[in-house]
């Protein structure tokens, strides 16, 4: 399976504050900028800006209730991000295995050369 990497999505979840916000929203089910700011070392305005980034890439969606917006995680989009991460991880695992085999071959050849001398 080939999953195209979405740079905007990764950029959005690359920020530690936004990852913490996603964790909070997943554990609570939903939240507002105010309720999230109670658990984070940033202002409500900063939380609102982070939520706008997450909303722009589809990781959260807002529902207006009175004067507040309640945000929920879009689990389909989050699953897409996880799939991308898993695919990139597998690719890097394969690359690292090839590098390891190459290094072991070089080391083995070096030892054989030293033993011949």
N, CA and C atoms as an extended XYZ file, in Angstrom:
351
Properties=species:S:1:pos:R:3:atomname:S:1:resname:S:1:resid:I:1 pbc="F F F"
N         0.843       -1.186        0.000 N   UNK     1
C         0.000        0.000        0.000 CA  UNK     1
C         0.881        1.240        0.000 C   UNK     1
N         0.615        2.153       -0.882 N   UNK     2
C         1.391        3.379       -0.957 CA  UNK     2
C         0.506        4.543       -0.543 C   UNK     2
N         0.914        5.223        0.493 N   UNK     3
C         0.165        6.357        1.003 CA  UNK     3
C         0.977        7.610        0.737 C   UNK     3
N         0.421        8.541       -0.006 N   UNK     4
C         1.130        9.785       -0.284 CA  UNK     4
C         1.296       10.565        1.012 C   UNK     4
N         2.490       11.065        1.219 N   UNK     5
C         2.764       11.829        2.430 CA  UNK     5
C         2.218       13.239        2.248 C   UNK     5
N         1.444       13.675        3.195 N   UNK     6
C         0.838       14.999        3.187 CA  UNK     6
C         1.671       15.905        4.099 C   UNK     6
N         2.507       16.751        3.489 N   UNK     7
C         3.407       17.604        4.260 CA  UNK     7
C         2.660       18.553        5.193 C   UNK     7
N         1.521       19.094        4.749 N   UNK     8
C         0.759       20.002        5.609 CA  UNK     8
C         0.233       19.273        6.844 C   UNK     8
N        -0.223       18.050        6.638 N   UNK     9
C        -0.721       17.246        7.750 CA  UNK     9
C         0.401       16.976        8.751 C   UNK     9
N         1.556       16.573        8.234 N   UNK    10
C         2.692       16.273        9.120 CA  UNK    10
C         3.192       17.520        9.822 C   UNK    10
N         3.179       18.636        9.121 N   UNK    11
C         3.600       19.888        9.737 CA  UNK    11
C         2.669       20.240       10.899 C   UNK    11
N         1.390       20.017       10.698 N   UNK    12
C         0.412       20.323       11.750 CA  UNK    12
C         0.628       19.461       12.985 C   UNK    12
N         0.878       18.171       12.793 N   UNK    13
C         1.049       17.301       13.964 CA  UNK    13
C         2.495       17.264       14.444 C   UNK    13
N         3.372       17.968       13.738 N   UNK    14
C         4.769       18.029       14.164 CA  UNK    14
C         4.977       18.933       15.368 C   UNK    14
N         4.014       19.787       15.643 N   UNK    15
C         4.127       20.716       16.763 CA  UNK    15
C         3.694       20.032       18.061 C   UNK    15
N         4.540       20.072       19.109 N   UNK    16
C         4.194       19.380       20.361 CA  UNK    16
C         2.909       19.886       21.021 C   UNK    16
N         2.639       21.179       20.925 N   UNK    17
C         1.406       21.709       21.523 CA  UNK    17
C         0.190       21.151       20.800 C   UNK    17
N         0.250       21.089       19.480 N   UNK    18
C        -0.882       20.544       18.727 CA  UNK    18
C        -1.058       19.054       18.994 C   UNK    18
N         0.043       18.313       19.147 N   UNK    19
C        -0.093       16.887       19.489 CA  UNK    19
C        -0.751       16.733       20.855 C   UNK    19
N        -0.377       17.566       21.796 N   UNK    20
C        -0.989       17.512       23.137 CA  UNK    20
C        -2.478       17.860       23.048 C   UNK    20
N        -2.809       18.823       22.206 N   UNK    21
C        -4.218       19.182       22.028 CA  UNK    21
C        -5.003       18.009       21.454 C   UNK    21
N        -4.430       17.323       20.476 N   UNK    22
C        -5.099       16.140       19.916 CA  UNK    22
C        -5.301       15.083       20.992 C   UNK    22
N        -4.276       14.871       21.827 N   UNK    23
C        -4.405       13.909       22.930 CA  UNK    23
C        -5.553       14.297       23.862 C   UNK    23
N        -5.611       15.571       24.216 N   UNK    24
C        -6.678       16.040       25.109 CA  UNK    24
C        -8.050       15.865       24.469 C   UNK    24
N        -8.165       16.228       23.198 N   UNK    25
C        -9.453       16.084       22.515 CA  UNK    25
C        -9.862       14.622       22.401 C   UNK    25
N        -8.907       13.751       22.141 N   UNK    26
C        -9.227       12.320       22.057 CA  UNK    26
C        -9.672       11.777       23.410 C   UNK    26
N        -9.011       12.205       24.476 N   UNK    27
C        -9.372       11.674       25.795 CA  UNK    27
C       -10.681       12.258       26.319 C   UNK    27
N       -10.968       13.510       25.970 N   UNK    28
C       -12.182       14.168       26.460 CA  UNK    28
C       -13.365       14.027       25.504 C   UNK    28
N       -13.104       13.685       24.263 N   UNK    29
C       -14.171       13.600       23.270 CA  UNK    29
C       -14.326       14.875       22.470 C   UNK    29
N       -14.260       16.014       23.147 N   UNK    30
C       -14.309       17.315       22.476 CA  UNK    30
C       -13.792       18.363       23.446 C   UNK    30
N       -13.613       19.564       22.932 N   UNK    31
C       -13.155       20.643       23.797 CA  UNK    31
C       -13.228       21.975       23.088 C   UNK    31
N       -13.173       23.027       23.879 N   UNK    32
C       -13.160       24.388       23.352 CA  UNK    32
C       -11.750       24.947       23.518 C   UNK    32
N       -11.500       26.081       22.884 N   UNK    33
C       -10.199       26.729       23.051 CA  UNK    33
C        -9.963       27.038       24.526 C   UNK    33
N       -11.003       27.462       25.218 N   UNK    34
C       -10.875       27.788       26.642 CA  UNK    34
C       -10.575       26.549       27.473 C   UNK    34
N       -11.314       25.469       27.254 N   UNK    35
C       -11.089       24.257       28.059 CA  UNK    35
C        -9.715       23.658       27.777 C   UNK    35
N        -9.266       23.727       26.533 N   UNK    36
C        -7.937       23.203       26.207 CA  UNK    36
C        -6.839       24.058       26.828 C   UNK    36
N        -7.034       25.379       26.830 N   UNK    37
C        -6.003       26.263       27.384 CA  UNK    37
C        -5.822       26.045       28.881 C   UNK    37
N        -6.840       25.512       29.554 N   UNK    38
C        -6.715       25.197       30.980 CA  UNK    38
C        -5.687       24.096       31.231 C   UNK    38
N        -5.404       23.274       30.214 N   UNK    39
C        -4.488       22.143       30.358 CA  UNK    39
C        -3.148       22.365       29.666 C   UNK    39
N        -2.973       23.540       29.079 N   UNK    40
C        -1.764       23.800       28.296 CA  UNK    40
C        -1.074       25.073       28.775 C   UNK    40
N         0.235       25.151       28.567 N   UNK    41
C         0.968       26.343       29.014 CA  UNK    41
C         0.929       27.485       27.990 C   UNK    41
N        -0.197       27.622       27.301 N   UNK    42
C        -0.357       28.690       26.309 CA  UNK    42
C        -1.713       29.357       26.523 C   UNK    42
N        -1.868       30.535       25.941 N   UNK    43
C        -3.116       31.289       26.107 CA  UNK    43
C        -4.241       30.689       25.269 C   UNK    43
N        -5.453       31.126       25.574 N   UNK    44
C        -6.608       30.694       24.802 CA  UNK    44
C        -6.467       31.129       23.343 C   UNK    44
N        -5.900       32.320       23.131 N   UNK    45
C        -5.708       32.810       21.766 CA  UNK    45
C        -4.722       31.920       21.005 C   UNK    45
N        -3.663       31.482       21.673 N   UNK    46
C        -2.692       30.582       21.032 CA  UNK    46
C        -3.351       29.244       20.707 C   UNK    46
N        -4.171       28.751       21.627 N   UNK    47
C        -4.893       27.494       21.384 CA  UNK    47
C        -5.802       27.649       20.171 C   UNK    47
N        -6.490       28.783       20.072 N   UNK    48
C        -7.387       29.023       18.933 CA  UNK    48
C        -6.607       28.995       17.615 C   UNK    48
N        -5.411       29.559       17.615 N   UNK    49
C        -4.585       29.544       16.397 CA  UNK    49
C        -4.140       28.119       16.058 C   UNK    49
N        -3.755       27.356       17.079 N   UNK    50
C        -3.372       25.956       16.851 CA  UNK    50
C        -4.566       25.148       16.331 C   UNK    50
N        -5.744       25.400       16.888 N   UNK    51
C        -6.948       24.699       16.422 CA  UNK    51
C        -7.244       25.038       14.961 C   UNK    51
N        -6.989       26.284       14.573 N   UNK    52
C        -7.209       26.683       13.177 CA  UNK    52
C        -6.292       25.890       12.242 C   UNK    52
N        -5.058       25.662       12.665 N   UNK    53
C        -4.122       24.865       11.857 CA  UNK    53
C        -4.625       23.429       11.750 C   UNK    53
N        -5.031       22.856       12.878 N   UNK    54
C        -5.536       21.479       12.878 CA  UNK    54
C        -6.811       21.359       12.044 C   UNK    54
N        -7.645       22.381       12.100 N   UNK    55
C        -8.881       22.384       11.312 CA  UNK    55
C        -8.577       22.478        9.816 C   UNK    55
N        -7.601       23.303        9.459 N   UNK    56
C        -7.249       23.497        8.051 CA  UNK    56
C        -6.791       22.192        7.393 C   UNK    56
N        -6.108       21.315        8.151 N   UNK    57
C        -5.645       20.037        7.582 CA  UNK    57
C        -6.642       18.912        7.832 C   UNK    57
N        -7.778       19.247        8.447 N   UNK    58
C        -8.840       18.261        8.631 CA  UNK    58
C        -8.693       17.347        9.827 C   UNK    58
N        -7.770       17.656       10.735 N   UNK    59
C        -7.599       16.802       11.913 CA  UNK    59
C        -8.652       17.052       12.981 C   UNK    59
N        -9.233       18.245       12.991 N   UNK    60
C       -10.333       18.542       13.911 CA  UNK    60
C       -11.442       19.233       13.128 C   UNK    60
N       -12.643       19.159       13.688 N   UNK    61
C       -13.797       19.854       13.117 CA  UNK    61
C       -14.526       20.539       14.263 C   UNK    61
N       -15.062       21.713       13.968 N   UNK    62
C       -15.747       22.496       14.991 CA  UNK    62
C       -17.253       22.442       14.806 C   UNK    62
N       -17.942       22.430       15.930 N   UNK    63
C       -19.400       22.560       15.949 CA  UNK    63
C       -19.710       23.719       16.889 C   UNK    63
N       -20.478       24.676       16.411 N   UNK    64
C       -20.806       25.838       17.225 CA  UNK    64
C       -21.958       25.506       18.159 C   UNK    64
N       -21.753       25.832       19.430 N   UNK    65
C       -22.790       25.655       20.450 CA  UNK    65
C       -22.874       26.968       21.224 C   UNK    65
N       -23.880       27.753       20.904 N   UNK    66
C       -23.982       29.064       21.539 CA  UNK    66
C       -22.855       29.956       21.048 C   UNK    66
N       -22.092       30.489       21.995 N   UNK    67
C       -20.985       31.371       21.633 CA  UNK    67
C       -19.663       30.628       21.499 C   UNK    67
N       -19.660       29.343       21.753 N   UNK    68
C       -18.409       28.580       21.723 CA  UNK    68
C       -18.364       27.597       20.574 C   UNK    68
N       -17.144       27.302       20.166 N   UNK    69
C       -16.913       26.249       19.181 CA  UNK    69
C       -16.343       25.048       19.921 C   UNK    69
N       -16.982       23.910       19.730 N   UNK    70
C       -16.493       22.656       20.307 CA  UNK    70
C       -15.782       21.876       19.208 C   UNK    70
N       -14.548       21.502       19.490 N   UNK    71
C       -13.728       20.800       18.506 CA  UNK    71
C       -13.658       19.318       18.833 C   UNK    71
N       -13.693       18.508       17.779 N   UNK    72
C       -13.552       17.053       17.881 CA  UNK    72
C       -12.498       16.611       16.877 C   UNK    72
N       -11.802       15.531       17.216 N   UNK    73
C       -10.803       14.973       16.310 CA  UNK    73
C       -11.504       14.206       15.198 C   UNK    73
N       -11.041       14.403       13.973 N   UNK    74
C       -11.517       13.610       12.839 CA  UNK    74
C       -10.667       12.340       12.820 C   UNK    74
N       -11.238       11.253       13.301 N   UNK    75
C       -10.467       10.017       13.457 CA  UNK    75
C       -10.037        9.417       12.123 C   UNK    75
N       -10.784        9.684       11.062 N   UNK    76
C       -10.383        9.195        9.736 CA  UNK    76
C        -9.097        9.884        9.286 C   UNK    76
N        -9.048       11.185        9.469 N   UNK    77
C        -7.847       11.937        9.077 CA  UNK    77
C        -6.668       11.576        9.985 C   UNK    77
N        -6.935       11.345       11.255 N   UNK    78
C        -5.870       10.930       12.168 CA  UNK    78
C        -5.339        9.558       11.757 C   UNK    78
N        -6.232        8.659       11.377 N   UNK    79
C        -5.814        7.328       10.917 CA  UNK    79
C        -4.970        7.445        9.650 C   UNK    79
N        -5.317        8.397        8.798 N   UNK    80
C        -4.522        8.632        7.583 CA  UNK    80
C        -3.105        9.066        7.952 C   UNK    80
N        -2.988        9.953        8.932 N   UNK    81
C        -1.667       10.405        9.382 CA  UNK    81
C        -0.869        9.246        9.966 C   UNK    81
N        -1.530        8.399       10.741 N   UNK    82
C        -0.861        7.231       11.333 CA  UNK    82
C        -0.388        6.280       10.236 C   UNK    82
N        -1.218        6.072        9.217 N   UNK    83
C        -0.833        5.191        8.104 CA  UNK    83
C         0.390        5.743        7.384 C   UNK    83
N         0.418        7.051        7.185 N   UNK    84
C         1.577        7.667        6.545 CA  UNK    84
C         2.825        7.474        7.392 C   UNK    84
N         2.685        7.686        8.682 N   UNK    85
C         3.820        7.525        9.591 CA  UNK    85
C         4.329        6.091        9.572 C   UNK    85
N         3.420        5.133        9.595 N   UNK    86
C         3.817        3.722        9.548 CA  UNK    86
C         4.544        3.387        8.256 C   UNK    86
N         4.052        3.920        7.136 N   UNK    87
C         4.694        3.635        5.851 CA  UNK    87
C         6.097        4.235        5.792 C   UNK    87
N         6.233        5.467        6.241 N   UNK    88
C         7.553        6.099        6.252 CA  UNK    88
C         8.481        5.349        7.207 C   UNK    88
N         7.959        4.920        8.352 N   UNK    89
C         8.759        4.142        9.300 CA  UNK    89
C         9.253        2.846        8.688 C   UNK    89
N         8.389        2.157        7.967 N   UNK    90
C         8.783        0.901        7.309 CA  UNK    90
C         9.851        1.148        6.257 C   UNK    90
N         9.698        2.220        5.507 N   UNK    91
C        10.692        2.560        4.485 CA  UNK    91
C        12.046        2.818        5.128 C   UNK    91
N        12.052        3.565        6.225 N   UNK    92
C        13.316        3.843        6.902 CA  UNK    92
C        13.892        2.592        7.543 C   UNK    92
N        13.054        1.721        8.071 N   UNK    93
C        13.553        0.450        8.614 CA  UNK    93
C        14.278       -0.338        7.534 C   UNK    93
N        13.713       -0.381        6.335 N   UNK    94
C        14.346       -1.094        5.216 CA  UNK    94
C        15.675       -0.447        4.844 C   UNK    94
N        15.699        0.861        4.794 N   UNK    95
C        16.943        1.570        4.464 CA  UNK    95
C        18.019        1.294        5.509 C   UNK    95
N        17.630        1.346        6.758 N   UNK    96
C        18.601        1.106        7.828 CA  UNK    96
C        19.119       -0.327        7.803 C   UNK    96
N        18.267       -1.279        7.457 N   UNK    97
C        18.719       -2.671        7.337 CA  UNK    97
C        19.738       -2.810        6.213 C   UNK    97
N        19.517       -2.127        5.093 N   UNK    98
C        20.487       -2.174        3.988 CA  UNK    98
C        21.810       -1.551        4.405 C   UNK    98
N        21.757       -0.437        5.113 N   UNK    99
C        22.978        0.215        5.596 CA  UNK    99
C        23.718       -0.707        6.556 C   UNK    99
N        22.972       -1.366        7.440 N   UNK   100
C        23.587       -2.293        8.396 CA  UNK   100
C        24.284       -3.434        7.657 C   UNK   100
N        23.606       -4.021        6.671 N   UNK   101
C        24.219       -5.123        5.909 CA  UNK   101
C        25.473       -4.653        5.181 C   UNK   101
N        25.434       -3.472        4.615 N   UNK   102
C        26.595       -2.925        3.923 CA  UNK   102
C        27.756       -2.713        4.895 C   UNK   102
N        27.465       -2.136        6.052 N   UNK   103
C        28.507       -1.909        7.060 CA  UNK   103
C        29.096       -3.228        7.545 C   UNK   103
N        28.246       -4.237        7.740 N   UNK   104
C        28.735       -5.550        8.173 CA  UNK   104
C        29.614       -6.190        7.099 C   UNK   104
N        29.245       -6.032        5.836 N   UNK   105
C        30.051       -6.572        4.734 CA  UNK   105
C        31.412       -5.887        4.690 C   UNK   105
N        31.428       -4.584        4.823 N   UNK   106
C        32.689       -3.833        4.823 CA  UNK   106
C        33.560       -4.266        5.994 C   UNK   106
N        32.967       -4.404        7.166 N   UNK   107
C        33.725       -4.827        8.358 CA  UNK   107
C        34.281       -6.231        8.168 C   UNK   107
N        33.467       -7.120        7.616 N   UNK   108
C        33.913       -8.500        7.382 CA  UNK   108
C        35.078       -8.523        6.387 C   UNK   108
N        34.995       -7.748        5.319 N   UNK   109
C        36.073       -7.682        4.333 CA  UNK   109
C        37.340       -7.094        4.943 C   UNK   109
N        37.167       -6.108        5.797 N   UNK   110
C        38.309       -5.493        6.476 CA  UNK   110
C        39.009       -6.519        7.356 C   UNK   110
N        38.230       -7.297        8.115 N   UNK   111
C        38.812       -8.323        8.990 CA  UNK   111
C        39.495       -9.414        8.179 C   UNK   111
N        38.905       -9.815        7.060 N   UNK   112
C        39.516      -10.838        6.208 CA  UNK   112
C        40.842      -10.346        5.647 C   UNK   112
N        40.898       -9.082        5.261 N   UNK   113
C        42.133       -8.498        4.738 CA  UNK   113
C        43.202       -8.462        5.823 C   UNK   113
N        42.807       -8.081        7.042 N   UNK   114
C        43.761       -8.033        8.155 CA  UNK   114
C        44.264       -9.427        8.502 C   UNK   114
N        43.407      -10.442        8.420 N   UNK   115
C        43.798      -11.817        8.734 CA  UNK   115
C        44.748      -12.379        7.680 C   UNK   115
N        44.641      -11.922        6.440 N   UNK   116
C        45.510      -12.397        5.368 CA  UNK   116
C        46.914      -11.828        5.498 C   UNK   116
N        47.039      -10.695        6.149 N   UNK   117
C        48.350      -10.037        6.265 CA  UNK   117
C        49.185      -10.628        7.327 C   UNK   117
